Amino acid sequence: MSGMRHVEGIDTVKPYSVIGLGTWQFGSREWGYGEDFAAEARRIVTRARELGVTVFDTAEVYGFGRSERILGRALADSGGTEDVVVATKIFPVLPTAAVVQQRGVASAQRLGVRTLDLYQVHQPNPVVSDATTMRGMRALRDVGVVDQVGVSNYPLKRWRSAEVRFGAPVLSNQVQLNLVHRGPLAEMLPWAQRTGHVVIAYSPLAQGLLSGRYDADHRPANGVRAANAMFLPENLDAAKPLLDTLRDVASGHDATPAQVALAWVVHQPHVVAIPGASSVAQLESNVAAADLRLSDEEYRGLTAAAEAYQPLVGIPAIPKLVASRRRG
């Protein structure tokens, strides 16, 4: 394995690895894990660092602070935080300036760090203006509690507006980006590439759909996935051509469909993918995707196969999801 690739063309003190580690699972019962996952989390974090992962992403809402505490301990036990990007998010129920300052300090304490390398607004608030939220972020940065500021799930227009309110670069926007959800490719990513920003791709494997592990006869039992319309039998059937394309490309690289799907996400510059990992083996597989270089032809072929996939989602999918849950 060659050295981990980093995002180029961004103004940060620490390097951002193109494959990071998402830690929603750490301490989160909705994923079937809990406090007893801490030992495995420590092994995963330690191995991630050995393989050159620098971006570790969590949020105060994950396990109601447990994810931050587990990640903080795992980072402390595996060498500290001087050479990694500790990223977390405020859950913006009422993100006024004072609340942002209070929550930022609380997250830093749970993580055991003096400075949050990247502090993100988890969701755009429909009522509270980014003017007061970013005033709080500025205060945190001015006293050294926060280094870089980011947002999450923001449309491009509001990301740019938040940056104006902040008065300095809002480095990143964490959005869903994968072969099934390609929206950020249209305008957001080109803007980030032109201006030295970063798109952080969460759910880069579409919650495991793109791993090829599931089909209509082998559906996930996990509660988070079971509630996702992508795992309806008809959607899994519809995904077969896309999954077959992933397998075809994977066979040419001695890789897995999941690794190819991750390679597609980080094929373009200014993207960090943050897949989760429930084991060291899964972590190692994810990180290896950074070495997998798709040809432009492979990238276009995968994109075309993804565009042809038209899953049943939204309101039309609700009755089928309800029926599916009853059967389950």
C-alpha positions as CSV (number, residue, x, y, z in Angstrom):
1,M,0.0,0.0,0.0
2,S,1.3,3.4,-0.9
3,G,1.0,6.5,1.3
4,M,-2.4,7.9,2.1
5,R,-3.5,10.7,-0.4
6,H,-4.4,14.1,1.0
7,V,-6.7,16.8,-0.2
8,E,-4.6,19.3,-2.1
9,G,-5.2,23.0,-2.6
10,I,-6.7,23.8,0.9
11,D,-5.3,26.1,3.5
12,T,-5.2,24.0,6.6
13,V,-2.5,23.3,9.3
14,K,-3.1,19.6,9.2
15,P,-3.4,17.4,6.2
16,Y,-6.9,16.0,5.4
17,S,-6.8,12.4,4.2
18,V,-9.1,11.6,1.3
19,I,-10.4,8.6,3.3
20,G,-11.4,9.5,6.9
21,L,-13.3,7.6,9.6
22,G,-16.9,8.3,10.4
23,T,-17.7,7.4,14.0
24,W,-21.5,7.6,14.2
25,Q,-21.4,3.9,15.2
26,F,-19.2,4.5,18.3
27,G,-21.5,4.4,21.2
28,S,-24.7,4.5,19.1
29,R,-27.4,2.0,20.0
30,E,-29.2,2.7,16.7
31,W,-26.4,0.9,14.9
32,G,-26.5,-2.0,17.3
33,Y,-23.4,-1.0,19.2
34,G,-23.0,0.6,22.6
35,E,-20.5,1.4,25.3
36,D,-19.0,-2.1,25.0
37,F,-17.8,-1.2,21.5
38,A,-15.2,1.1,23.0
39,A,-12.4,-1.5,22.9
40,E,-13.0,-2.3,19.2
41,A,-13.3,1.4,18.5
42,R,-9.8,1.8,20.0
43,R,-8.4,-0.9,17.8
44,I,-10.1,0.7,14.7
45,V,-8.7,4.2,15.5
46,T,-5.2,2.9,16.2
47,R,-5.1,1.0,12.9
48,A,-6.6,3.9,11.0
49,R,-3.7,6.1,12.2
50,E,-1.2,3.5,11.2
51,L,-2.6,3.5,7.7
52,G,-2.5,7.3,7.4
53,V,-6.1,8.3,8.2
54,T,-6.0,11.8,9.6
55,V,-9.7,12.8,9.6
56,F,-11.9,11.5,12.4
57,D,-15.5,12.7,12.3
58,T,-18.0,12.6,15.1
59,A,-20.9,14.7,16.5
60,E,-22.4,15.6,19.8
61,V,-25.7,13.9,18.8
62,Y,-24.1,10.5,18.1
63,G,-24.9,8.4,21.1
64,F,-25.7,11.7,23.0
65,G,-22.0,12.5,23.5
66,R,-20.8,8.8,23.8
67,S,-19.2,8.8,20.3
68,E,-17.2,11.9,21.2
69,R,-16.0,10.4,24.5
70,I,-15.1,7.0,22.9
71,L,-13.3,8.7,20.0
72,G,-11.5,11.0,22.4
73,R,-10.2,8.2,24.5
74,A,-9.2,6.1,21.5
75,L,-7.2,9.0,20.1
76,A,-5.5,9.7,23.4
77,D,-4.6,6.0,23.8
78,S,-3.2,5.8,20.3
79,G,-0.9,8.8,20.2
80,G,-2.8,12.0,21.0
81,T,-4.3,14.5,18.6
82,E,-1.4,16.6,17.4
83,D,-1.3,14.9,13.9
84,V,-5.0,14.2,13.3
85,V,-8.1,16.3,12.4
86,V,-10.6,16.0,15.2
87,A,-14.0,17.0,13.6
88,T,-17.3,17.2,15.4
89,K,-20.7,18.9,14.9
90,I,-23.1,21.0,17.0
91,F,-26.7,19.8,16.9
92,P,-28.4,23.0,16.0
93,V,-31.6,23.0,18.0
94,L,-31.1,26.7,18.9
95,P,-27.7,27.6,17.5
96,T,-27.5,31.2,18.8
97,A,-24.0,32.6,19.4
98,A,-24.0,31.8,23.2
99,V,-25.3,28.2,22.6
100,V,-22.7,27.6,19.9
101,Q,-19.9,28.7,22.3
102,Q,-21.3,26.5,25.2
103,R,-21.7,23.4,23.0
104,G,-18.3,23.8,21.3
105,V,-16.6,23.9,24.7
106,A,-18.6,20.9,25.9
107,S,-17.6,18.9,22.8
108,A,-13.9,19.7,23.2
109,Q,-14.1,18.5,26.8
110,R,-15.8,15.2,25.9
111,L,-13.2,14.7,23.2
112,G,-10.4,15.6,25.6
113,V,-8.9,18.3,23.2
114,R,-8.0,21.9,23.7
115,T,-8.9,22.7,20.1
116,L,-11.5,21.2,17.7
117,D,-9.7,21.0,14.4
118,L,-13.1,21.3,12.5
119,Y,-16.3,22.3,14.1
120,Q,-19.4,21.9,11.9
121,V,-23.0,23.0,12.1
122,H,-24.8,19.7,11.8
123,Q,-27.9,20.9,9.9
124,P,-29.1,24.3,8.6
125,N,-31.6,25.7,11.1
126,P,-34.8,26.9,9.4
127,V,-35.5,29.6,12.0
128,V,-32.1,30.7,13.5
129,S,-30.0,32.8,11.2
130,D,-26.4,31.8,10.4
131,A,-25.5,35.4,11.5
132,T,-25.8,34.5,15.2
133,T,-24.5,30.9,14.7
134,M,-21.3,32.1,12.9
135,R,-20.8,34.9,15.5
136,G,-20.5,32.0,18.1
137,M,-18.1,30.2,15.8
138,R,-16.0,33.3,15.4
139,A,-15.8,33.7,19.2
140,L,-14.7,30.0,19.6
141,R,-12.1,30.5,16.9
142,D,-10.8,33.7,18.5
143,V,-10.1,32.0,21.8
144,G,-8.6,28.9,20.2
145,V,-11.3,26.4,20.9
146,V,-11.9,25.9,17.2
147,D,-9.5,26.0,14.3
148,Q,-11.5,25.4,11.1
149,V,-15.3,25.9,10.8
150,G,-17.6,23.8,8.6
151,V,-21.2,23.2,7.9
152,S,-23.2,20.0,7.1
153,N,-26.2,19.4,4.9
154,Y,-26.2,23.0,3.6
155,P,-27.2,23.9,0.1
156,L,-24.4,25.7,-1.8
157,K,-26.1,29.1,-1.6
158,R,-26.4,28.9,2.2
159,W,-22.9,27.6,2.6
160,R,-21.6,30.7,0.7
161,S,-23.9,32.9,2.8
162,A,-22.6,31.4,6.0
163,E,-19.1,32.1,4.9
164,V,-19.9,35.8,4.4
165,R,-21.5,35.9,7.9
166,F,-18.4,34.2,9.4
167,G,-16.0,36.6,7.7
168,A,-13.5,33.9,6.9
169,P,-13.5,30.6,5.0
170,V,-16.0,28.0,6.1
171,L,-13.8,25.2,5.0
172,S,-16.1,22.3,4.4
173,N,-19.7,21.1,3.9
174,Q,-20.5,17.6,4.9
175,V,-23.2,16.2,2.6
176,Q,-24.4,12.8,1.4
177,L,-22.4,11.9,-1.7
178,N,-22.2,8.5,-3.3
179,L,-23.0,6.8,-6.6
180,V,-26.7,6.9,-5.7
181,H,-26.7,10.5,-4.3
182,R,-24.8,12.6,-6.8
183,G,-26.3,16.0,-6.2
184,P,-23.2,17.8,-5.0
185,L,-21.4,17.0,-8.3
186,A,-23.5,19.5,-10.2
187,E,-22.5,22.8,-8.5
188,M,-21.2,22.4,-5.0
189,L,-18.1,20.3,-5.8
190,P,-17.0,22.4,-8.7
191,W,-17.3,25.5,-6.5
192,A,-15.3,23.9,-3.7
193,Q,-12.6,22.9,-6.2
194,R,-12.4,26.4,-7.6
195,T,-12.2,28.1,-4.2
196,G,-10.2,25.8,-2.0
197,H,-13.0,24.3,0.0
198,V,-13.8,20.7,0.9
199,V,-16.8,18.5,0.4
200,I,-16.9,15.8,3.1
201,A,-18.9,12.8,1.8
202,Y,-20.9,11.0,4.4
203,S,-22.6,7.7,3.7
204,P,-20.2,7.1,0.7
205,L,-21.4,3.5,0.4
206,A,-25.1,4.5,0.7
207,Q,-25.3,2.8,4.1
208,G,-23.9,-0.4,2.6
209,L,-26.1,-0.7,-0.5
210,L,-23.0,-0.2,-2.7
211,S,-21.1,-3.0,-0.9
212,G,-23.1,-5.6,-2.9
213,R,-23.8,-7.6,0.3
214,Y,-27.6,-7.1,0.0
215,D,-30.3,-8.2,-2.4
216,A,-34.0,-8.9,-2.2
217,D,-33.4,-12.2,-0.5
218,H,-30.7,-10.9,1.9
219,R,-31.9,-7.6,3.3
220,P,-30.3,-5.8,6.3
221,A,-31.7,-6.4,9.8
222,N,-30.1,-3.3,11.2
223,G,-32.7,-0.7,12.3
224,V,-31.1,2.3,10.5
225,R,-30.8,0.4,7.2
226,A,-34.2,-1.3,7.5
227,A,-35.8,2.1,7.6
228,N,-34.0,3.2,4.4
229,A,-36.1,2.9,1.3
230,M,-33.0,1.9,-0.7
231,F,-33.3,-1.6,0.9
232,L,-36.8,-2.3,-0.2
233,P,-36.8,-5.5,-2.3
234,E,-37.8,-3.7,-5.5
235,N,-35.0,-1.1,-5.0
236,L,-32.5,-3.9,-4.4
237,D,-33.6,-5.6,-7.6
238,A,-33.3,-2.3,-9.5
239,A,-29.8,-1.8,-8.2
240,K,-28.6,-5.1,-9.7
241,P,-27.2,-3.5,-12.9
242,L,-25.3,-0.8,-10.9
243,L,-23.9,-3.5,-8.5
244,D,-22.9,-5.6,-11.5
245,T,-21.0,-2.7,-12.9
246,L,-19.3,-2.2,-9.6
247,R,-18.3,-5.9,-9.6
248,D,-17.0,-5.7,-13.1
249,V,-14.7,-2.8,-12.3
250,A,-13.7,-4.4,-9.0
251,S,-12.6,-7.6,-10.8
252,G,-10.2,-5.5,-13.0
253,H,-8.6,-4.0,-9.9
254,D,-8.5,-7.0,-7.6
255,A,-10.8,-5.0,-5.3
256,T,-14.3,-5.2,-3.8
257,P,-17.4,-3.3,-5.0
258,A,-17.3,-1.2,-1.8
259,Q,-13.7,-0.2,-2.6
260,V,-14.7,0.8,-6.1
261,A,-17.7,2.8,-4.8
262,L,-15.3,4.7,-2.4
263,A,-12.8,5.2,-5.2
264,W,-15.6,6.8,-7.3
265,V,-16.3,9.2,-4.4
266,V,-12.7,10.4,-4.0
267,H,-11.9,10.3,-7.8
268,Q,-12.4,14.0,-8.0
269,P,-10.2,16.5,-6.0
270,H,-11.4,18.3,-2.8
271,V,-13.4,15.4,-1.5
272,V,-13.0,13.5,1.8
273,A,-15.0,10.3,2.2
274,I,-15.8,9.3,5.8
275,P,-17.1,5.7,5.8
276,G,-17.8,4.1,9.1
277,A,-16.1,0.9,10.2
278,S,-17.4,-1.8,12.6
279,S,-14.2,-3.8,12.5
280,V,-10.5,-3.4,11.8
281,A,-10.8,-5.5,8.7
282,Q,-13.6,-3.2,7.3
283,L,-11.4,-0.2,8.1
284,E,-8.5,-1.6,6.3
285,S,-10.6,-2.4,3.2
286,N,-12.0,1.2,3.2
287,V,-8.5,2.8,3.5
288,A,-7.2,0.6,0.6
289,A,-9.7,2.4,-1.7
290,A,-7.5,5.5,-1.5
291,D,-4.9,3.5,-3.6
292,L,-7.5,2.5,-6.2
293,R,-7.3,4.8,-9.2
294,L,-10.2,4.6,-11.6
295,S,-9.7,5.4,-15.2
296,D,-11.8,8.2,-16.6
297,E,-13.6,5.6,-18.6
298,E,-14.4,3.5,-15.5
299,Y,-15.6,6.6,-13.7
300,R,-17.9,7.6,-16.5
301,G,-19.2,4.0,-16.8
302,L,-20.0,3.8,-13.1
303,T,-21.7,7.2,-13.3
304,A,-23.8,6.1,-16.2
305,A,-24.9,2.9,-14.4
306,A,-25.8,5.0,-11.4
307,E,-27.8,7.4,-13.4
308,A,-29.8,4.5,-14.9
309,Y,-30.7,3.4,-11.4
310,Q,-34.1,4.9,-10.5
311,P,-35.1,3.7,-7.0
312,L,-38.5,4.2,-5.4
313,V,-38.0,6.9,-2.8
314,G,-39.8,9.6,-0.9
315,I,-43.6,9.5,-0.3
316,P,-44.3,6.7,-2.8
317,A,-42.0,4.4,-0.8
318,I,-43.6,5.0,2.5
319,P,-46.5,2.4,2.2
320,K,-44.0,-0.2,1.1
321,L,-41.6,0.6,4.0
322,V,-44.5,0.3,6.4
323,A,-45.5,-3.1,4.9
324,S,-41.9,-4.2,5.0
325,R,-41.6,-3.4,8.7
326,R,-44.8,-5.3,9.5
327,R,-43.4,-8.4,7.7
328,G,-40.2,-8.0,9.6
